[in-house]
Amino acid sequence: MVGEAMTLDRITTRSASGDLEALEFKETTSTRRQATMTVCAFLNQGGGQVLFGVRPDGTVAGQQVSEPALARRNYSGRCCTS
């Protein structure tokens, strides 16, 4: 999955898979601090994924990110597509 675009279909399928040991949902990017701790834990356990814009129950909420926020985060140009 590394290097592959994350589409809405892939997010929906992944969130419904039940394989939650290596998957963490974050509804908004305001939870970046918690997500950073999760990423560190994943690195210590062999890997995982953090999906922003997904509710704790696995439903896709989406995420609106402003242009200035993208610029501040050095956005790479990759995004979700349906």
C-alpha positions as CSV (number, residue, x, y, z in Angstrom):
1,M,0.0,0.0,0.0
2,V,3.0,2.3,0.3
3,G,3.1,4.8,-2.5
4,E,-0.4,4.1,-3.6
5,A,-3.1,6.8,-3.7
6,M,-5.7,6.5,-1.0
7,T,-9.1,6.7,-2.7
8,L,-12.4,7.1,-1.0
9,D,-13.2,3.4,-1.9
10,R,-10.0,2.2,-0.3
11,I,-10.6,4.2,2.8
12,T,-14.1,2.9,3.2
13,T,-13.0,-0.7,2.6
14,R,-10.0,-0.4,5.0
15,S,-12.1,1.2,7.7
16,A,-14.8,-1.5,7.4
17,S,-12.2,-4.4,7.4
18,G,-12.1,-4.8,11.2
19,D,-8.2,-4.9,11.1
20,L,-7.9,-2.1,13.7
21,E,-4.6,-3.2,15.4
22,A,-2.7,-1.3,12.7
23,L,-5.3,1.4,11.8
24,E,-6.2,4.5,13.7
25,F,-9.0,7.0,12.8
26,K,-8.7,10.7,13.4
27,E,-11.7,12.8,12.5
28,T,-9.8,16.1,12.2
29,T,-6.3,17.2,11.8
30,S,-6.7,19.0,15.2
31,T,-5.8,15.6,16.7
32,R,-2.2,15.8,15.2
33,R,-0.6,15.4,18.6
34,Q,-2.4,12.2,19.3
35,A,-1.8,11.0,15.8
36,T,2.0,11.6,16.3
37,M,1.9,9.4,19.4
38,T,0.0,6.7,17.4
39,V,2.6,6.9,14.6
40,C,5.4,6.4,17.1
41,A,3.6,3.4,18.6
42,F,3.1,1.9,15.1
43,L,6.8,2.4,14.3
44,N,7.6,0.5,17.5
45,Q,5.1,-2.3,16.6
46,G,5.9,-2.9,13.0
47,G,3.7,-0.3,11.2
48,G,0.2,0.9,10.7
49,Q,-1.9,3.7,9.2
50,V,-3.5,6.9,10.6
51,L,-6.5,8.0,8.5
52,F,-7.6,11.6,9.0
53,G,-11.1,12.6,8.1
54,V,-12.5,9.2,9.4
55,R,-14.8,9.1,12.5
56,P,-14.0,6.7,15.3
57,D,-16.7,4.3,14.1
58,G,-15.0,4.1,10.7
59,T,-17.3,6.3,8.6
60,V,-15.7,8.8,6.3
61,A,-16.3,12.3,7.4
62,G,-13.9,14.1,5.1
63,Q,-11.6,16.9,5.9
64,Q,-11.6,20.4,4.6
65,V,-8.1,21.9,4.5
66,S,-7.6,25.5,3.6
67,E,-4.9,26.7,1.1
68,P,-2.9,28.4,3.8
69,A,-2.9,25.3,5.9
70,L,-1.7,23.2,3.0
71,A,1.1,25.7,2.4
72,R,2.1,25.6,6.1
73,R,2.3,21.8,6.1
74,N,4.3,21.7,2.9
75,Y,1.6,19.7,1.2
76,S,3.0,17.1,-1.2
77,G,0.1,17.3,-3.8
78,R,-1.2,13.8,-3.0
79,C,-4.8,13.6,-1.9
80,C,-7.8,11.3,-1.8
81,T,-9.8,10.9,-5.0
82,S,-13.0,9.0,-5.4
